[in-house]
């Protein structure tokens, strides 16, 4: 998790993700960067809520998906779930 944000981020966000914490993705959509340019993939998180954008369609502000990484044991967890469902 990259938790280094520019100081001006606090003009738009009330809650920011922190390094060494686990977050769950709530939604994935095309986002708008802090520079106002659309096109980056953004995620909102179950554990955090933030203000909505002033521009239509007034979505909650998300975070660049590149800031996060998948949990390393994700494959092991999927295998365990498949084994449990097979029983």
C-alpha positions as CSV (number, residue, x, y, z in Angstrom):
1,X,0.0,0.0,0.0
2,X,1.4,3.3,-1.1
3,X,0.2,5.8,1.6
4,X,2.2,8.8,0.5
5,X,-0.3,11.4,-0.6
6,X,0.2,15.1,-1.6
7,X,-0.8,17.6,1.0
8,X,-3.6,19.0,-1.1
9,X,-5.4,15.6,-0.9
10,X,-7.0,16.8,2.3
11,X,-9.1,19.2,0.3
12,X,-11.0,16.3,-1.1
13,X,-10.7,13.3,1.3
14,X,-11.5,12.8,5.0
15,X,-10.2,9.2,5.2
16,X,-7.0,7.9,3.7
17,X,-5.7,4.3,3.6
18,X,-2.6,3.5,5.7
19,X,0.3,1.2,5.0
20,X,0.3,-2.3,6.6
21,X,-3.5,-2.5,6.8
22,X,-5.8,-4.8,4.9
23,X,-8.6,-3.2,2.9
24,X,-11.5,-4.7,1.0
25,X,-12.5,-3.2,-2.4
26,X,-16.1,-2.0,-2.4
27,X,-16.2,-0.8,-6.0
28,X,-14.0,-0.3,-9.1
29,X,-14.6,2.5,-11.6
30,X,-13.0,5.0,-13.9
31,X,-11.8,7.8,-11.6
32,X,-10.5,11.3,-11.9
33,X,-7.0,12.2,-10.7
34,X,-6.3,15.0,-8.3
35,X,-5.2,16.9,-11.5
36,X,-8.8,16.6,-12.8
37,X,-8.0,14.2,-15.6
38,X,-10.2,11.2,-16.0
39,X,-9.0,7.8,-17.0
40,X,-7.3,6.2,-14.0
41,X,-8.9,3.1,-12.4
42,X,-10.1,3.9,-8.9
43,X,-11.3,1.8,-6.1
44,X,-13.5,2.6,-3.1
45,X,-13.0,0.7,0.1
46,X,-15.4,-1.0,2.5
47,X,-13.4,0.2,5.5
48,X,-13.3,3.9,4.4
49,X,-15.8,6.4,3.2
50,X,-15.1,9.8,1.7
51,X,-17.0,12.8,0.4
52,X,-18.6,12.6,-3.1
53,X,-17.3,14.5,-6.0
54,X,-18.9,17.9,-6.8
55,X,-19.1,16.9,-10.5
56,X,-21.8,14.6,-11.9
57,X,-22.4,11.7,-11.3
58,X,-21.3,12.7,-7.8
59,X,-19.4,9.5,-7.0
60,X,-17.5,8.9,-3.8
61,X,-13.8,9.8,-4.3
62,X,-11.7,6.7,-4.7
63,X,-8.0,5.7,-4.8
64,X,-5.8,4.7,-7.6
65,X,-5.8,0.9,-7.9
66,X,-2.0,1.0,-8.3
67,X,-1.6,2.1,-4.7
68,X,-2.6,-1.4,-3.5
69,X,-1.5,-5.0,-4.0
70,X,-3.3,-8.2,-3.6
71,X,-2.8,-10.3,-0.5
72,X,0.0,-12.7,-1.2
73,X,-1.8,-15.8,0.1
74,X,-4.8,-15.1,-2.1
75,X,-4.2,-18.3,-4.1
76,X,-4.0,-20.4,-0.9
77,X,-7.3,-18.9,0.3
78,X,-9.0,-19.7,-2.9
79,X,-7.8,-23.3,-2.8
80,X,-9.0,-23.6,0.8
81,X,-12.5,-22.3,-0.2
82,X,-12.6,-24.8,-3.1
83,X,-11.7,-27.7,-0.8
84,X,-14.3,-26.7,1.7
85,X,-17.0,-26.5,-1.0
86,X,-16.0,-29.9,-2.3
87,X,-16.6,-31.6,1.0
